[in-house]
């Protein structure tokens, strides 16, 4: 700023020598240079230079020179006063900042990892209140004089809950909830689930179950059986249970020899689960049947459903038989009337899942349904079985589920109240809890 004033003053002193005639053209150009030089000065200084502008346009008389000298003196005095005032203000701001810093430091407890404003208190748990650290005494100097404010925990604001704490409420220990979240799969023999869909469904139906199990730390695989889901095979061309279960068998073939999984089957997928249990008994830790065909040796799914077919008029109305080889031959597939899907399969499921099923379901191959299953006690019988009953199921009614349980008893039976034939849609949280519980049942060797 001082250099700018020096240049301007020097230019003004040189101007009379260049234009001795007073108001000449040369003087006009010099005045223009003077104005351009002023534009380089910050805006807050321009107002103090306005008197010199009026002097620069006057004649080069002695009176104008004196006026110019007086104006320059006033400018210097104002410049000095402004700088002096600015330094004084800066000094005051620094003192205020230092005072505020000291106040904040005095209000903050020592050994704290974060600065807490004095007007805000940390929250506390009514069930598990925090304890106040003991204040340190003694010491000298400004640091030793800082102490933690002595305030009782009763000053903390209670939570918005209106329920008073009961003497029977458990005391929550630190990190208890975190440890519970991290140790969700601790008691599990295996941390891997394999989900097998039912007839007409696909791997898409497990999307809620997959999400919930993965949140619990499990690895989850959902298989699309032949002619289902994204499989490009025509359902009418599937001629055996082995052909229908081929993707599931390939999955087990790819597992390591010592790796085990929990195998879960729904609906007609239970027959595929039973077939895999006979083929790969050492790779299956537990088998779970969810409203599924849990067949005994020498029994077919068609035999099982024929027991209840006469009393289930809704099933007869919903089923549509397909005859790819002509009506003189047995049916090749079974489809469902889309207008009866809600009443038959999804009477408790959300509308969005019904819409998903309406555009995703495919026909069920008929040949595997009529095939008799042959299982042995050595392989199939060596695997622990669990059954989950769906209590509002119209496709596989509760009496039919109980008949399968009585004929081929599993180790344990669970109930899903309020669930239709698709519990992964209608009761996903309850289904997830049961699956996690089954996974944590200890093995027979440790029991």
C-alpha positions in Angstrom: 0.0 0.0 0.0 2.9 2.4 0.8 4.5 1.7 -2.6 1.3 2.6 -4.4 1.1 6.0 -2.7 4.8 6.6 -3.6 4.2 5.9 -7.3 1.1 8.1 -7.4 2.9 11.0 -5.7 5.9 10.7 -8.0 3.6 10.8 -11.1 1.9 13.9 -9.8 5.2 15.6 -9.2 6.3 14.9 -12.8 3.1 16.1 -14.4 3.8 19.9 -14.3 7.0 19.3 -16.2 5.3 17.5 -19.0 2.5 20.1 -19.4 3.6 23.6 -18.3 0.7 25.1 -20.2 -1.9 24.1 -17.6 -4.9 22.3 -19.1 -3.4 20.7 -22.2 -4.1 17.5 -24.0 -1.0 16.0 -22.5 -2.4 16.9 -19.1 -5.6 15.1 -20.0 -3.7 11.9 -20.9 -1.8 12.1 -17.6 -5.0 12.5 -15.8 -6.2 9.3 -17.5 -3.1 7.5 -16.3 -3.7 8.7 -12.8 -7.2 7.3 -12.9 -6.0 3.9 -14.2 -3.4 3.8 -11.4 -6.2 4.4 -8.9 -8.0 1.4 -10.1 -5.2 -0.8 -8.7 -5.9 0.4 -5.2 -8.5 -1.6 -3.1 -12.0 -0.2 -3.0 -11.8 0.7 0.7 -9.0 3.2 -0.1 -10.6 4.9 -3.1 -12.8 7.1 -1.0 -9.7 8.7 0.8 -8.1 9.5 -2.6 -11.1 11.4 -4.1 -9.8 14.9 -2.9 -6.6 14.3 -5.0 -8.7 13.7 -8.0 -10.3 17.1 -7.9 -6.8 18.7 -7.5 -5.3 16.8 -10.4 -7.7 18.4 -12.9 -6.9 22.0 -11.7 -4.4 24.4 -13.2 -0.7 24.1 -12.1 -0.8 27.3 -9.9 0.8 27.7 -6.6 -2.6 27.5 -4.8 -3.4 24.2 -6.5 0.0 22.8 -5.5 -0.7 23.8 -1.9 -4.1 22.3 -2.0 -2.6 19.1 -3.4 0.0 19.0 -0.7 -2.6 19.5 2.0 -4.8 16.7 0.5 -1.8 14.4 0.4 -1.1 15.1 4.0 -4.7 14.4 5.0 -4.5 11.1 3.0 -1.4 10.1 4.9 -3.0 11.0 8.2 -6.1 8.9 7.4 -4.0 6.1 6.2 -2.0 6.1 9.5 -5.2 6.3 11.5 -6.8 3.4 9.6 -3.8 1.2 10.1 -3.6 2.2 13.8 -7.4 1.4 14.2 -6.9 -1.9 12.3 -4.1 -2.9 14.6 -6.1 -2.0 17.6 -9.1 -4.1 16.4 -6.9 -7.1 15.6 -5.4 -6.9 19.1 -8.9 -6.9 20.6 -10.0 -9.8 18.5 -6.9 -11.8 19.6 -7.7 -11.1 23.2 -11.3 -12.2 22.8 -10.2 -15.4 21.0 -7.7 -16.2 23.7 -10.4 -15.7 26.4 -12.9 -17.9 24.6 -10.3 -20.6 24.2 -9.4 -20.5 27.9 -13.1 -20.7 28.9 -13.7 -23.7 26.6 -10.6 -25.5 28.0 -11.8 -24.9 31.6 -15.2 -26.3 30.8 -13.9 -29.5 29.1 -12.9 -32.5 31.2 -9.3 -33.5 31.0 -8.2 -36.7 29.3 -11.2 -36.4 26.9 -10.8 -37.5 23.4 -13.3 -35.0 22.0 -14.3 -31.5 22.9 -17.8 -31.3 24.3 -19.5 -27.8 24.3 -20.3 -26.8 27.9 -24.0 -26.2 27.2 -24.6 -29.8 26.0 -24.4 -32.9 28.2 -23.6 -36.4 27.1 -26.5 -38.8 27.0 -26.7 -41.6 29.4 -28.6 -44.9 29.8 -31.1 -45.2 32.6 -30.6 -48.9 32.7 -26.8 -48.7 32.5 -25.8 -45.2 33.7 -22.3 -43.8 33.3 -20.2 -43.1 36.4 -18.5 -39.8 37.0 -14.7 -39.9 37.2 -13.2 -38.8 40.5 -11.9 -35.3 40.3 -8.1 -34.8 40.8 -6.9 -32.5 43.4 -3.7 -30.5 43.9 -1.3 -29.3 41.4 -0.3 -25.8 40.3 -0.6 -23.8 37.2 -3.5 -23.3 34.9 -3.7 -26.9 33.7 -3.8 -28.4 37.2 -6.6 -26.0 38.1 -8.9 -27.6 35.5 -11.3 -30.1 37.1 -14.2 -32.1 35.9 -17.5 -30.5 37.0 -19.1 -32.4 39.8 -22.6 -33.2 38.7 -24.8 -36.1 39.7 -26.1 -38.5 37.0 -29.6 -37.5 38.0 -29.1 -34.3 35.9 -29.1 -36.4 32.8 -32.4 -36.3 30.8 -34.2 -39.6 30.7 -35.2 -41.2 27.4 -38.6 -40.5 25.9 -39.9 -43.8 27.0 -42.6 -43.4 29.7 -42.1 -46.9 31.1 -40.2 -46.8 34.4 -37.3 -49.1 34.9 -38.2 -52.4 36.7 -36.0 -54.2 39.2 -36.3 -57.2 36.9 -34.8 -55.4 33.9 -31.4 -56.9 33.0 -28.3 -54.7 33.3 -26.9 -54.1 29.8 -23.1 -54.4 29.8 -20.9 -52.4 27.5 -20.6 -53.7 23.9 -23.1 -56.4 24.8 -25.3 -55.6 21.7 -22.2 -55.3 19.5 -20.8 -58.7 20.6 -24.2 -60.2 20.0 -24.3 -58.9 16.4 -20.7 -60.2 15.7 -21.3 -63.6 17.2 -24.5 -64.5 15.4 -23.1 -67.7 13.9 -20.9 -68.8 16.8 -23.0 -71.8 17.7 -23.4 -73.0 14.1 -21.8 -76.2 12.8 -21.7 -74.6 9.4 -22.2 -71.0 8.2 -23.6 -71.8 4.8 -27.2 -72.2 3.7 -28.4 -73.7 0.4 -32.0 -72.8 -0.5 -34.1 -74.9 -2.9 -37.3 -73.4 -4.3 -40.6 -75.2 -4.8 -42.5 -76.3 -7.9 -43.1 -73.3 -10.2 -40.9 -71.0 -8.1 -37.3 -70.0 -8.7 -34.3 -68.7 -6.8 -35.9 -65.3 -7.0 -38.4 -66.2 -4.2 -35.7 -66.3 -1.6 -34.6 -62.7 -1.9 -35.8 -61.7 1.6 -34.4 -64.8 3.2 -31.1 -64.4 1.5 -30.8 -60.8 2.8 -31.7 -61.6 6.4 -29.4 -64.6 6.6 -26.5 -62.7 5.2 -27.0 -60.0 7.8 -26.6 -62.7 10.4 -23.2 -63.6 8.9 -24.2 -66.7 6.8 -23.2 -67.5 3.3 -26.3 -68.2 1.3 -26.8 -69.9 -2.1 -30.1 -70.2 -3.9 -30.3 -72.7 -6.8 -32.5 -72.5 -9.9 -33.6 -76.1 -10.7 -33.9 -77.2 -14.3 -36.6 -75.4 -16.1 -37.1 -72.9 -13.3 -36.0 -69.3 -12.8 -33.4 -68.3 -15.3 -33.0 -71.9 -16.6 -33.6 -72.0 -20.4 -34.8 -75.6 -20.4 -38.3 -76.3 -21.5 -40.3 -77.7 -18.5 -42.1 -80.1 -20.8 -38.8 -81.8 -21.6 -37.8 -82.7 -18.1 -38.3 -86.5 -17.6 -36.8 -87.4 -14.2 -36.1 -86.1 -10.7 -32.4 -86.4 -11.4 -32.8 -84.2 -14.5 -34.8 -81.7 -12.5 -32.3 -81.7 -9.6 -29.2 -81.5 -11.8 -28.2 -77.9 -10.8 -28.4 -78.8 -7.1 -26.3 -82.0 -7.7 -23.7 -79.9 -9.6 -23.5 -77.6 -6.7 -22.7 -80.4 -4.2 -20.1 -81.8 -6.6 -18.3 -78.4 -6.5 -18.0 -78.3 -2.7 -14.8 -79.2 -0.9 -14.8 -82.7 0.6 -14.9 -81.4 4.2 -17.4 -78.6 3.6 -21.0 -79.0 4.9 -24.1 -76.9 4.3 -27.6 -76.6 5.8 -30.0 -77.7 3.0 -33.4 -76.0 2.9 -36.3 -77.1 0.6 -39.7 -75.7 0.0 -42.8 -77.4 -1.6 -41.8 -79.8 -4.3 -38.2 -78.8 -3.6 -38.4 -81.1 -0.6 -38.2 -84.1 -3.0 -35.0 -82.6 -4.6 -33.6 -82.1 -1.1 -34.3 -85.8 -0.2 -32.6 -86.9 -3.5 -29.5 -84.8 -2.7 -29.4 -86.2 0.9 -29.2 -89.7 -0.5 -26.4 -88.7 -3.0 -24.3 -86.5 -0.7 -24.9 -87.4 2.9 -21.4 -86.2 4.1 -21.9 -82.7 2.7 -25.2 -81.9 4.4 -25.2 -80.9 8.1 -29.0 -80.5 8.5 -32.0 -80.6 6.2 -35.0 -78.3 6.6 -38.3 -78.8 5.0 -40.6 -75.8 4.7 -44.1 -76.9 3.9 -42.3 -79.3 1.7 -42.7 -82.8 0.3 -40.8 -84.9 3.0 -41.1 -88.3 1.3 -40.6 -91.7 2.8 -38.8 -94.5 0.9 -40.8 -95.7 -2.1 -43.2 -92.7 -2.1 -43.8 -90.1 -4.8 -45.0 -86.5 -4.4 -48.0 -87.4 -6.6 -48.9 -90.2 -4.1 -48.6 -87.7 -1.3 -50.9 -85.1 -2.8 -53.4 -87.6 -4.0 -54.3 -88.3 -0.4 -55.6 -84.7 0.0 -56.7 -84.0 -3.6 -60.3 -84.9 -3.1 -60.7 -82.5 -0.1 -58.9 -79.6 -1.7 -61.2 -78.1 -4.3 -59.0 -75.0 -4.6 -56.0 -77.0 -5.7 -58.1 -78.6 -8.5 -59.3 -75.2 -9.7 -55.9 -73.6 -9.6 -54.0 -76.3 -11.5 -53.7 -76.4 -15.3 -52.3 -79.5 -16.8 -50.1 -79.2 -20.0 -49.9 -81.9 -22.6 -46.9 -81.3 -24.8 -47.1 -84.9 -26.2 -50.9 -84.9 -26.7 -53.8 -85.5 -24.4 -53.6 -89.2 -25.0 -50.3 -89.3 -23.1 -49.6 -88.2 -19.5 -49.3 -84.5 -18.8 -45.8 -83.0 -19.2 -46.2 -80.1 -16.9 -48.6 -78.4 -14.4 -49.2 -74.6 -14.4 -51.3 -72.4 -12.2 -54.2 -70.1 -12.9 -52.8 -66.6 -12.4 -56.2 -65.3 -11.2 -56.1 -67.8 -8.3 -52.5 -67.2 -7.2 -53.4 -65.0 -4.3 -56.1 -67.2 -2.9 -54.2 -70.4 -3.5 -50.6 -69.6 -2.7 -50.2 -66.0 -1.4 -53.2 -65.3 0.8 -51.0 -63.7 3.4 -48.2 -62.2 1.2 -47.7 -58.5 0.3 -49.1 -57.4 -3.1 -45.6 -56.6 -4.4 -44.5 -60.2 -3.9 -47.7 -61.4 -5.5 -46.9 -59.3 -8.5 -43.3 -60.7 -8.6 -44.6 -64.2 -8.5 -47.2 -63.6 -11.2 -44.5 -62.7 -13.8 -41.9 -65.1 -12.5 -43.5 -68.5 -11.9 -43.1 -71.2 -14.5 -44.8 -74.6 -15.0 -43.9 -77.6 -12.8 -42.5 -80.7 -14.7 -44.9 -83.5 -14.2 -42.5 -86.5 -14.6 -40.5 -85.8 -11.4 -43.7 -85.3 -9.4 -44.8 -88.9 -10.3 -41.4 -90.5 -9.7 -41.0 -92.6 -6.6 -38.1 -91.7 -4.3 -35.7 -94.4 -3.1 -33.7 -93.5 0.0 -31.7 -95.5 2.5 -31.3 -95.2 6.2 -27.5 -95.2 5.8 -27.4 -92.0 3.7 -30.7 -90.2 3.9 -31.4 -91.4 7.5 -28.0 -90.2 8.8 -28.9 -86.5 8.2 -30.8 -84.5 10.8 -34.2 -83.3 9.5 -36.4 -80.4 10.7 -39.8 -79.4 9.5 -41.4 -76.0 9.5 -45.3 -76.0 9.3 -47.1 -73.1 7.6 -50.4 -72.7 9.5 -52.4 -70.6 6.9 -51.3 -72.7 3.9 -54.0 -73.6 1.3 -51.7 -75.3 -1.2 -50.2 -77.8 1.3 -52.8 -77.8 4.1 -51.8 -78.4 7.7 -53.4 -81.9 7.8 -51.2 -82.9 4.8 -48.1 -81.5 6.5 -49.0 -83.4 9.7 -49.5 -86.6 7.7 -45.9 -86.3 6.3 -44.5 -85.6 9.7 -46.3 -88.6 11.2 -45.2 -90.9 8.4 -41.5 -89.8 8.4 -40.9 -88.1 11.7 -38.1 -85.4 11.8 -36.0 -84.4 14.8 -38.0 -81.3 15.5 -41.1 -79.4 14.2 -41.6 -75.7 14.1 -44.7 -73.7 13.4 -45.1 -70.4 11.4 -48.4 -68.8 12.5 -50.1 -66.6 10.0 -48.0 -67.9 7.1 -49.3 -68.9 3.8 -47.6 -71.3 1.4 -44.8 -68.7 0.8 -43.4 -67.9 4.3 -40.4 -66.2 2.6 -42.9 -63.6 1.5 -45.6 -63.5 4.3 -43.4 -64.2 7.3 -39.7 -63.6 6.3 -38.5 -62.4 9.8 -40.1 -65.4 11.6 -38.7 -67.8 9.0 -35.3 -66.3 9.4 -35.4 -66.7 13.2 -36.3 -70.3 12.9 -33.5 -71.0 10.3 -31.0 -69.3 12.6 -32.2 -71.3 15.5 -31.9 -74.6 13.6 -28.4 -73.7 12.6 -27.4 -73.2 16.2 -28.7 -76.5 17.4 -25.6 -78.4 18.6 -24.4 -81.4 16.7 -25.1 -84.9 18.1 -21.4 -85.5 18.9 -21.2 -82.5 21.3 -24.6 -83.1 22.9 
